[in-house]
Amino acid sequence: MAATAVRYLRSVGAATAAEQPAEPFDALPRPELRTVGADERPPVDPGEFRRVLGHFASGVTVITAYDPEGGGPAGFACQSFASLSLDPPLVAFMVARTSTTWPRIARAGSFCVNILGADQGELCRAFAVSGADKFAGVDHGPALVTGAPRLDSVPAWIDCTIKTVHTGGDHLIVVGRVEALGAEGEGDPLLFHRGRFGRFSA
C-alpha cells in the first residue's frame, strides 16, 4: 500500500484547467516508508485523541481543483489548512491518504483554497459528503492563475500550484505555492470546535 502511494505521487503532475502544461512536482524529500511495529504504537486511544484535539478551534475551507481527466471540478471540506511561509508565499493542507478526491487534485497539479464564512456550514457539509455531486447548485468560476474552481460566495480564496507533498502517518501534507489570492469582505469566519460549527465573537 505504501509503495503504491509513493509510485503514485512520483507519477502525477498534469495540466491545469486551462489545459496548459504545468511543471511536474516532486514529493521530496522521499521518506522511507515502512510498517509501524507493535512496540512503536503510542499508548493513545483514538477516541481520546479526537476528543482532546477537538478542543483546538480551527477555520474551515473547501479545497478545489479542476481535473480534466476525471470529469471536471473536484473538492473536499478541509479544516487542516494553514499558512506556511511568507517568502516564498506558501500554504499547506492535510488530506487523508484514503481520500478519493486527492488523486484528482494531484493530477491537476494545482488547487484553490476557498475560506468559508460564518453562514456557510451547509456548504461545508455538502463538500464533506463522499460520492455526491458536490458542485450541484454551487456557483463558481475559474481561479485567476490555475483555473481551479473558486466558489462565488466565499469571503476569501487562495489560488495555488502544488509545490511538494510529504507523508504524515495516515495523511499527506500538501504544500502549495500561492499564485493569486483575494478577499471579498470582512465577514466572520466559519469555525469548527468540538464537532460543531460556530462563529467568532470578540
C-alpha positions, 0 to 999 in steps of 0.5 A: 500500500505504501509503495503504491502511494509513493509510485503514485505521487512520483507519477502525477503532475498534469495540466491545469484547467486551462489545459496548459502544461504545468511543471511536474512536482516532486514529493521530496524529500522521499521518506522511507516508508515502512510498517509501524511495529507493535512496540512503536504504537503510542499508548493513545486511544483514538477516541481520546485523541479526537476528543482532546484535539477537538478542543483546538478551534480551527477555520474551515475551507473547501479545497478545489481543483479542476481535473480534466481527466476525471470529469471536471471540478473536484473538492473536499471540506478541509479544516487542516489548512494553514499558512506556511511561509511568507517568502516564498508565499506558501500554504499547506493542507492535510488530506487523508491518504484514503481520500478519493478526491486527492488523486484528482487534485494531484493530477491537476497539479494545482488547487484553490483554497476557498475560506468559508464564512460564518453562514456557510456550514451547509456548504461545508457539509455538502463538500464533506459528503463522499460520492455526491455531486458536490458542485450541484447548485454551487456557483463558481468560476475559474481561479485567476492563475490555475483555473481551479474552481473558486466558489462565488460566495466565499469571503476569501480564496487562495489560488495555488500550484502544488509545490511538494507533498510529504507523508504524515502517518495516515495523511499527506501534507500538501504544500502549495505555492500561492499564485493569486489570492483575494478577499471579498469582505470582512465577514466572520469566519466559519469555525469548527470546535468540538464537532460543531460549527460556530462563529467568532465573537470578540 
